[in-house]
Amino acid sequence: MLHRLTHDLTSYKLPDVFEFREDTPDENQIEIVSRLIEYYFHMKSECETTNATTINGIWENFSKLFVDFESTLNSRNVEVVSEALLNVCKTSLVSGFASYHSYTSIAQDRRARFFEAYLTVDRVLSLAESLGAAFPHSPYQARWGYHDLDLDAVMDSLILRTNIDITPPKAGGGAFGIRVPNGVLSISDVLALYISNRTHTILNDFSNKSVCEIGGGTGTLAFYLSKTCADSVTVADLPIVSIIQGYYLMKSLGPKHVHLYGEPKGSERFKLIPFWELDSIPDKSVSLFINVDSLPEIDEGISRNYMGVIKRKAINGFYSINQEAQVNKQGVVQNLTETAGGFQRIARFPYWMIKGYVEELYKIAS
């Protein structure tokens, strides 16, 4: 599995700084869970009455992981749903976008735990190097390997080199990562810190700093965007995943700052909508659309439709971080934009954080 690392950490000894995040109920817990239950039933009813398009492709298989949680939501039992959300990263609900290994593997398998820890250090190094908080080794200058790496010094340098508050979300019980003063920093947090910092740079010259993320994972990126650059964030995703995003954001930012689709008009800062509502966003109202690690894995017809939506709704651009392996006839974002027309690519380079991924920025033709 070492081929998945960007850095040679074979001689590096892991420090004793890794643990699982804990999530405990607070004074908003009942309100948060109750709203999320109502949100789920609103989406479920609308999906049935409007016959909303089903997401096909690889993500269709992920829907099988949601069956147990759907049963939990259908019970309308606030305590049971709350318990599931308090331990969300201990379940298969976040498989594929919260960590590499499952909670069970990390907790029970020493090798899996070690690799997850090494992978986290690897991602922290990539983030630090992207910001100039650490310097890449060069095989041409007789220095290779990280046996003398001081992780504490790297973390301190990260804080100095960026204005981003690295305090992790309060949600994500069971997430594995590096112990920091105010929580546990997981791999998904490290990736989100990079993307939010890049988004800050992209939006810097725009007067409108609104963002729409298509496919938001756990909601971690939206959480960090709140600390950097975005005046407003809309996240569109599968209904069950949207529930997880709602929990992360309401638990971490406070329920009053998050508006769930179908609720009476409320906060415009963070809005969560099911994917079929993307087309309801007003034309030319979103400065930047973001998609990370999902468009190639969605049915090509739906992905092409998303390109049309982005063209109509975006004021400035589209920021993509995706793989181009084309396994099992997966799509490629570059091909999608060329087919759609109206996208001018202004940047393309390897993604700092993960080998085999491409980072692209497109300008929307006016």
N, C-alpha and C positions, 0 to 999 in steps of 0.2 A: 504493500500500500504506500510505500515511501515515494513512489512515482507521482503521487497526488500532491506532494509537497513542492513548493517553489524553492525552498532553501534546504541546504544540506544540514540536517539536524542530527545526523547519526552519532555525533560525539557530544551532543548537548544533553546535560542531565536536567531533567525536569525539576523545578522547585516545588515546594509543597504549598501551592497557591490555588489548587483546583478544588472545586466543590460544586454541589447542586444548589440552584436557586430555590428559595422557599417563598411561597405566597400565602399570606394569611388574610382572613377577612378584616375589612375595615368598616368605618361607619357608613360607607356608600355601597357595601356589598349587596344588600337586598335590593336597593334601587337599581343597581347595574344589572344584576341577573334578571330581575323582573322585566326591565326594558328589553333586554336581549331575547327573552322568551317571546314577548309580544312582537318583536322585530322578526323573529323566525317564523311565527305563524302568519304575519302579514305577507312575508315573501312567499311562504308556502301557498297561501290562498291565491296570491296574484299569479304565481307560476302555473297553478292549476287552471285558473280562469282564462289566462291569456295564452296558454300553451307556449310558454317561453322556450326558445331554442335551447336544446341540450348541448352542453360542451362535450365534444367528442375528442378523439386522439388519446394521447397518453393520460391526460387528466381525467378521462372517463374512468380509467382504472382506479384512480385515487378515490373516486366517490365511494368505492367499496369500503374504504377505511372509515367512512363517516357513519356507517349504519348504526353502530352502538350509540354514538352520540345523538343521532337523530331520534332514537328511541328514548334517550334521556330527555331531550327537549320536548318530545311529544307527551311526556308525563306531566309537564307544566309544574313539576315539583321544584320549587326554588332552591331548597336545600340540596337536592340531588344534583341539579344543574350547577349550583355553586361549587360543590365538591369536585365535579368534573373539571370546571374551569380553573379552580385553584391548583389543580395538578395537570394542567393541559399538556405540558411537555413530557409527562410520564406516559402519554398515550400515543396511539398511532395517528392522531388527528394532525399532528404537525410533521408527519413523516416526509422527509425530503426538503423541508425548508427551515427547520429550527436547528438541526445538527446533522452530522454525517451518520453516526450510529444512533440507535434508539436508546432511550433511557435504560431499558432493561439490559441491553448489551453493555452499556457503559458501567452500570451498577454491578453487574455480575461477571463480566469478562475483563480480566486485567489487561489483556492485549487491546481490546476495544477502547478501554479507558485511556490507556497510554497513547494510542493513536489519535483519539479525539483531542487529548491534551496537546500533542505535538502539532496537530492540525491547527489548533487555536493559536499556538505560538507562531506558527508559520503565517497565519493570516494577520496577526498583530505586526509582525515584521514587514509584511507587504504594505500594510496601512502606513506604518512609520516611514518606510522608504518612499512611498508615494507623496508624503508630506514633507520630506526632507528631515524627518526626525530621526532617521537612521540612514546609513549609506550602504548600498548593495555591494556585496563582495564581487570581485572580478577574478575569473580563473586565469586571466592573463597577467595578473599582478601578484602572483604567488601567495594569495590569501584566499582560503576557501574553508568553509566549515564554521560552526558557531559554538565551539566548545566553551568559549569564554563569554558567551552572551549574558548580559546583565538585564534580565527582563524588567526589573524595577526601574532601571535607568531608561529603558526604552519607553515604558509607560509614562514616566515623568516628562520625557522629551516630547511625547505625543501631546500631552496636555499643554505644554508650552507652545507647540507649533500650530495648534488649532484653537479656534475659539469655541469649539463644540464641547458642551458639557457631556462627559462620557458616563454620567450616572445612568445605569441600565433601567429598563422599565420595571415597574413593580410587579407586573404579571409575568407569567412564564414559569410557574412552579415546576421544578424538575429539570430546568435548563442547566446545562453543564458548562462551566467556564472558569475564568480567572476571578479570584476574589479581589474586589476593589473596595474602597471605603464605604460605598453606598449600595453594594449588591454584588452580583455575579455577572461578569461580562462574557457573553457567549459568542460563538462564531457568528451567529446572525446579527448580533450587535456590532461586531467589528466590520462586517460587510456593509451594514447600514450606515456606519460612521463614514466610510469611504464614499458611498454614493451620495449621502447628504452633503458632504463637503464638496463633491464635484457639482452637485446641483446648485449649491451656493454660488460657485464660480460661474456657472451657466446663467443663472438668473440675475447676476450682479448688475448687468446693464439694462435689465428690463424693468419698466415701471410697474407692470402687472406681475406679481410674484405668486400666481396661483398654479397649483400642480394637480394633475390627475394621474394616479397610478393604476394601471391595468394589471390586476393580479398582485395583491399586496402581502402575500405570505401571512405572517403573524401580525402584521401592522407595525413591525419594528421600524421600518424605514419611515413611515408616516410619523412615528413618535420622534425620531431624530430630526426629521425635517422641521418639526415644530420648534426645535431649538436653534435652528440655523437661519433659514432663509424664506420659508414659505409663509405667505400671509394666509393662505387657505389650502387645504389638501382634501381632495376627493379620492376615495379608493373604491374601485369596482371589482367585484370578485364573485365566486360561487357563494351561494347563501350560507352554507355551513362555515366556510372559511371567513366570511364576513362577520359571523358571530364571534369568532376568535379575535379578529381585528378589533371589533367593538369592545371586547373585554380588555384587551391590551391597552387600548387608548383611554377608555373610561377609567380603568383602574389606575393608570399611570398619570393621566392629565386631569382627571376629575370628570364626572359624568356630564356636567353642565357645558363642557367644551366640545361635546361630540353629538352630532345629529345623525340619527338612524333613519334610513328611508322609510317613509310612511308615517313618521311622527309629525305632530304639529310643528310649524315653523319654529326653528330654534337657532342654535349657534351655527354660523356659516364657516367657522374655522376648520372643523373636521367633519366631513360628511362621508357616510358609508352607504353604498348603493349596490344592489345586485347587478351583475354584468349586463343584463338585458336593458337596464335603464341608462346605459351610456349615451344612447342617442337622444335622450331627453335633455342632456346638458345644452345650454344655449350655444349657438354658433359663435365662434371666435371669442370665447370667454375664458379659455384656459391657456395660460402662458406656455406651460411645458407638460407634455405627456411623458410618462416614464413606464418602461416595461423591463423587468429583470427576470431572466431565466424562466420564461413561460411561453412566449408566442410561438416558438418552433414546435412546441409540444401540443399545441391546440390544433383542432381540425382546420385545414387550410382555408376552407370556405369562411369560417368564423374569423380567422386571422385576417383575411382579405377585407372582411366587413369592418374590422377594427381599424384598418388603415384608412378606410373611407371616413369613419367617425373622427379619427385624429385630424385628418385634413380639414374637415368642416369645423371642428370645435377648437382647434389650436390657433393661438395668435402667433406664437413664435416657433416652437420646435418640438421634436420628439427625441428622447434620450433612451437608447436601447443598450442593454447588457445581456447578451445571449450567446449560446453555443451554435456552431454551424456544422455539427457532425453528420447531420442528415441520416441518422440511423432510423430504420423503419419508416422511411419516407417523410421524416420530419422536415419542416420548412426552414427557410433562411430569411432573416429579416431583410437583408439587402434585396433579395428577390421580391419580397412582398412590397417594399417601397417602390421598386422599379415598375412592377406591374400596376400599382395604384397610380403612379405618376404624381407630380406635385411635391415630391420630397427632394430636397437638395442636400446631399451629404456634405458636411463641412468638417467632419473629423472621424477617423477610424484608426483604432490602435488596440493592441492586446490589453485585456483587462488586467490591471495590476494585481488583483486579489486572487484570481484562480486561473491556472493554466488552461488553455483551450477555449477560453471565452473571449468575445470581441466586444469592445465598447465603441458605440457609434453615436454621433449627434447629427440630427437632420434639421434643416431649416424648412419650414413650411412655405411653399410658394404663395405669394399674396394674390 
